[in-house]
């Protein structure tokens, strides 16, 4: 996930992933115009968060929440080791 420190949608996306127990990497692009320009060029997505799942671009916070409502985030939950 690419995010900024001042983005409410970034905060909501991170909160959802944490609540579902889904690990994620967060790349802070606050003030990083070069990385943001690269992300826009690669995805066409101009706002943060920019979220990838297994290297596949899924969109932003709205798309992440749509996946959750559809039950599709469950498959991303890390497996718990057997005792």
Rosetta constraint file for C-alpha pairs under 8 A:
AtomPair CA 1 CA 24 HARMONIC 7.08 0.50
AtomPair CA 1 CA 25 HARMONIC 6.04 0.50
AtomPair CA 1 CA 26 HARMONIC 4.96 0.50
AtomPair CA 1 CA 27 HARMONIC 6.10 0.50
AtomPair CA 1 CA 49 HARMONIC 6.43 0.50
AtomPair CA 1 CA 50 HARMONIC 5.57 0.50
AtomPair CA 1 CA 51 HARMONIC 4.45 0.50
AtomPair CA 1 CA 52 HARMONIC 6.13 0.50
AtomPair CA 2 CA 26 HARMONIC 5.88 0.50
AtomPair CA 2 CA 27 HARMONIC 4.74 0.50
AtomPair CA 2 CA 28 HARMONIC 5.99 0.50
AtomPair CA 2 CA 29 HARMONIC 6.40 0.50
AtomPair CA 2 CA 48 HARMONIC 6.54 0.50
AtomPair CA 2 CA 49 HARMONIC 5.43 0.50
AtomPair CA 2 CA 50 HARMONIC 5.05 0.50
AtomPair CA 2 CA 51 HARMONIC 6.50 0.50
AtomPair CA 3 CA 7 HARMONIC 7.20 0.50
AtomPair CA 3 CA 10 HARMONIC 5.76 0.50
AtomPair CA 3 CA 26 HARMONIC 6.80 0.50
AtomPair CA 3 CA 27 HARMONIC 6.17 0.50
AtomPair CA 3 CA 28 HARMONIC 5.12 0.50
AtomPair CA 3 CA 29 HARMONIC 5.86 0.50
AtomPair CA 3 CA 30 HARMONIC 7.28 0.50
AtomPair CA 3 CA 48 HARMONIC 5.36 0.50
AtomPair CA 3 CA 49 HARMONIC 4.75 0.50
AtomPair CA 3 CA 50 HARMONIC 6.82 0.50
AtomPair CA 4 CA 10 HARMONIC 7.05 0.50
AtomPair CA 4 CA 28 HARMONIC 5.29 0.50
AtomPair CA 4 CA 29 HARMONIC 5.49 0.50
AtomPair CA 4 CA 30 HARMONIC 4.66 0.50
AtomPair CA 4 CA 48 HARMONIC 7.00 0.50
AtomPair CA 4 CA 49 HARMONIC 7.55 0.50
AtomPair CA 5 CA 28 HARMONIC 7.04 0.50
AtomPair CA 5 CA 30 HARMONIC 6.36 0.50
AtomPair CA 7 CA 11 HARMONIC 6.43 0.50
AtomPair CA 7 CA 48 HARMONIC 7.29 0.50
AtomPair CA 7 CA 49 HARMONIC 7.86 0.50
AtomPair CA 8 CA 12 HARMONIC 6.28 0.50
AtomPair CA 9 CA 13 HARMONIC 6.17 0.50
AtomPair CA 9 CA 48 HARMONIC 7.46 0.50
AtomPair CA 9 CA 49 HARMONIC 6.73 0.50
AtomPair CA 9 CA 61 HARMONIC 5.81 0.50
AtomPair CA 10 CA 14 HARMONIC 6.18 0.50
AtomPair CA 10 CA 48 HARMONIC 6.61 0.50
AtomPair CA 10 CA 49 HARMONIC 5.09 0.50
AtomPair CA 10 CA 61 HARMONIC 6.80 0.50
AtomPair CA 11 CA 15 HARMONIC 6.09 0.50
AtomPair CA 12 CA 16 HARMONIC 6.18 0.50
AtomPair CA 12 CA 61 HARMONIC 7.13 0.50
AtomPair CA 13 CA 17 HARMONIC 6.30 0.50
AtomPair CA 13 CA 49 HARMONIC 7.69 0.50
AtomPair CA 13 CA 61 HARMONIC 5.29 0.50
AtomPair CA 13 CA 64 HARMONIC 6.98 0.50
AtomPair CA 13 CA 65 HARMONIC 7.59 0.50
AtomPair CA 14 CA 18 HARMONIC 6.12 0.50
AtomPair CA 15 CA 19 HARMONIC 6.03 0.50
AtomPair CA 16 CA 20 HARMONIC 6.23 0.50
AtomPair CA 16 CA 65 HARMONIC 7.80 0.50
AtomPair CA 17 CA 21 HARMONIC 6.18 0.50
AtomPair CA 17 CA 22 HARMONIC 5.14 0.50
AtomPair CA 17 CA 23 HARMONIC 7.05 0.50
AtomPair CA 17 CA 24 HARMONIC 7.56 0.50
AtomPair CA 18 CA 22 HARMONIC 5.94 0.50
AtomPair CA 18 CA 23 HARMONIC 7.13 0.50
AtomPair CA 20 CA 73 HARMONIC 7.89 0.50
AtomPair CA 20 CA 74 HARMONIC 7.69 0.50
AtomPair CA 20 CA 77 HARMONIC 6.95 0.50
AtomPair CA 21 CA 77 HARMONIC 6.06 0.50
AtomPair CA 21 CA 78 HARMONIC 7.21 0.50
AtomPair CA 22 CA 76 HARMONIC 6.43 0.50
AtomPair CA 22 CA 77 HARMONIC 5.13 0.50
AtomPair CA 22 CA 78 HARMONIC 6.45 0.50
AtomPair CA 23 CA 78 HARMONIC 7.66 0.50
AtomPair CA 29 CA 33 HARMONIC 7.56 0.50
AtomPair CA 29 CA 35 HARMONIC 6.79 0.50
AtomPair CA 29 CA 36 HARMONIC 6.64 0.50
AtomPair CA 32 CA 36 HARMONIC 6.33 0.50
AtomPair CA 33 CA 37 HARMONIC 5.97 0.50
AtomPair CA 34 CA 38 HARMONIC 6.29 0.50
AtomPair CA 35 CA 39 HARMONIC 6.17 0.50
AtomPair CA 36 CA 40 HARMONIC 6.23 0.50
AtomPair CA 37 CA 41 HARMONIC 6.16 0.50
AtomPair CA 38 CA 42 HARMONIC 6.13 0.50
AtomPair CA 39 CA 43 HARMONIC 5.91 0.50
AtomPair CA 39 CA 44 HARMONIC 7.44 0.50
AtomPair CA 39 CA 45 HARMONIC 7.30 0.50
AtomPair CA 39 CA 46 HARMONIC 7.99 0.50
AtomPair CA 39 CA 50 HARMONIC 7.96 0.50
AtomPair CA 40 CA 44 HARMONIC 4.64 0.50
AtomPair CA 40 CA 45 HARMONIC 5.25 0.50
AtomPair CA 40 CA 46 HARMONIC 5.47 0.50
AtomPair CA 43 CA 57 HARMONIC 7.27 0.50
AtomPair CA 45 CA 50 HARMONIC 7.11 0.50
AtomPair CA 45 CA 59 HARMONIC 7.16 0.50
AtomPair CA 47 CA 60 HARMONIC 7.77 0.50
AtomPair CA 48 CA 60 HARMONIC 6.58 0.50
AtomPair CA 49 CA 59 HARMONIC 7.83 0.50
AtomPair CA 49 CA 60 HARMONIC 5.13 0.50
AtomPair CA 49 CA 61 HARMONIC 6.36 0.50
AtomPair CA 50 CA 57 HARMONIC 7.70 0.50
AtomPair CA 50 CA 58 HARMONIC 7.92 0.50
AtomPair CA 50 CA 59 HARMONIC 5.76 0.50
AtomPair CA 50 CA 60 HARMONIC 5.12 0.50
AtomPair CA 50 CA 61 HARMONIC 7.97 0.50
AtomPair CA 51 CA 57 HARMONIC 6.07 0.50
AtomPair CA 51 CA 58 HARMONIC 5.85 0.50
AtomPair CA 51 CA 59 HARMONIC 5.52 0.50
AtomPair CA 51 CA 60 HARMONIC 5.66 0.50
AtomPair CA 51 CA 61 HARMONIC 7.76 0.50
AtomPair CA 51 CA 64 HARMONIC 7.81 0.50
AtomPair CA 52 CA 56 HARMONIC 5.08 0.50
AtomPair CA 52 CA 57 HARMONIC 4.28 0.50
AtomPair CA 52 CA 58 HARMONIC 5.56 0.50
AtomPair CA 52 CA 59 HARMONIC 7.31 0.50
AtomPair CA 53 CA 57 HARMONIC 6.47 0.50
AtomPair CA 53 CA 58 HARMONIC 6.74 0.50
AtomPair CA 58 CA 63 HARMONIC 6.60 0.50
AtomPair CA 58 CA 64 HARMONIC 7.25 0.50
AtomPair CA 59 CA 63 HARMONIC 5.63 0.50
AtomPair CA 59 CA 64 HARMONIC 7.21 0.50
AtomPair CA 60 CA 64 HARMONIC 6.30 0.50
AtomPair CA 61 CA 65 HARMONIC 6.15 0.50
AtomPair CA 62 CA 66 HARMONIC 6.13 0.50
AtomPair CA 63 CA 67 HARMONIC 6.24 0.50
AtomPair CA 64 CA 68 HARMONIC 6.36 0.50
AtomPair CA 65 CA 69 HARMONIC 6.18 0.50
AtomPair CA 66 CA 70 HARMONIC 6.22 0.50
AtomPair CA 67 CA 71 HARMONIC 6.27 0.50
AtomPair CA 67 CA 72 HARMONIC 5.16 0.50
AtomPair CA 67 CA 73 HARMONIC 5.97 0.50
AtomPair CA 68 CA 72 HARMONIC 5.77 0.50
AtomPair CA 68 CA 73 HARMONIC 5.15 0.50
AtomPair CA 68 CA 74 HARMONIC 7.62 0.50
AtomPair CA 72 CA 76 HARMONIC 7.82 0.50
AtomPair CA 73 CA 77 HARMONIC 7.04 0.50
